[in-house]
Amino acid sequence: MDVLNEKTEKLFERKQVTVSIPVEKATPSRQEVQDELGKKFGSKELIAIKEIRQNFGEKKVQVTARIYNSKEA
């Protein structure tokens, strides 16, 4: 997993990240992506997937997600 972009949004108490994840088969589900991001960034309950994008024929997906500091945020 490669982090392409990471931006801290202090007002919303979150980070917005864009990562590239290599895949072997079909586009992964949101749950699978959330589990992968949880391994790298911490608690998966605080991660909201915004977008999963895969170009035709590529063996990688580009994921945009928001990682919150707490459940209240």
C-alpha positions in Angstrom: 0.0 0.0 0.0 1.4 3.4 -1.0 0.2 6.6 0.5 -0.3 9.1 -2.4 -1.7 12.0 -0.5 -2.4 12.8 3.2 -4.1 16.0 4.3 -5.0 16.9 7.9 -8.4 18.7 8.3 -8.2 20.2 11.8 -11.7 21.8 11.7 -13.3 18.4 11.1 -10.8 16.5 13.3 -9.9 14.1 10.6 -7.3 13.2 7.9 -8.1 12.6 4.3 -5.8 10.1 2.6 -5.5 8.7 -0.9 -3.7 5.4 -1.2 -2.9 2.9 -3.9 -3.5 -0.7 -3.1 -2.3 -3.6 -5.4 -5.0 -6.2 -6.2 -4.9 -9.6 -7.9 -8.5 -10.1 -8.7 -11.7 -8.0 -8.9 -12.1 -4.6 -7.2 -12.1 -5.2 -3.4 -15.2 -4.5 -1.2 -15.4 -1.5 1.1 -15.0 -3.9 4.1 -11.7 -5.4 2.7 -10.3 -1.9 2.0 -11.4 -0.7 5.4 -9.5 -3.7 7.0 -6.4 -2.9 5.0 -6.5 0.8 6.0 -7.1 -0.2 9.6 -3.9 -2.2 9.7 -1.9 0.9 8.5 -3.7 3.8 10.2 -5.3 2.3 13.3 -8.9 1.6 14.3 -11.0 0.6 11.3 -14.1 1.9 13.1 -12.8 5.5 12.6 -12.3 5.1 8.8 -14.9 6.2 6.2 -14.3 5.1 2.6 -15.2 7.9 0.2 -14.2 6.3 -3.1 -12.6 3.2 -4.6 -11.4 3.7 -8.1 -9.9 1.1 -10.5 -9.0 1.7 -14.1 -9.8 -1.1 -16.6 -7.0 -3.6 -16.7 -4.9 -2.2 -13.8 -3.9 -4.3 -10.9 -4.2 -1.6 -8.4 -7.0 0.5 -6.9 -6.9 4.1 -5.7 -8.8 4.7 -2.5 -9.9 8.0 -0.9 -10.8 7.7 2.7 -11.4 9.9 5.8 -9.8 8.9 9.1 -11.4 10.5 12.1 -9.7 11.2 15.4 -12.6 10.0 17.5 -16.1 8.6 17.1 -17.6 11.9 18.2 -15.9 13.8 15.3 
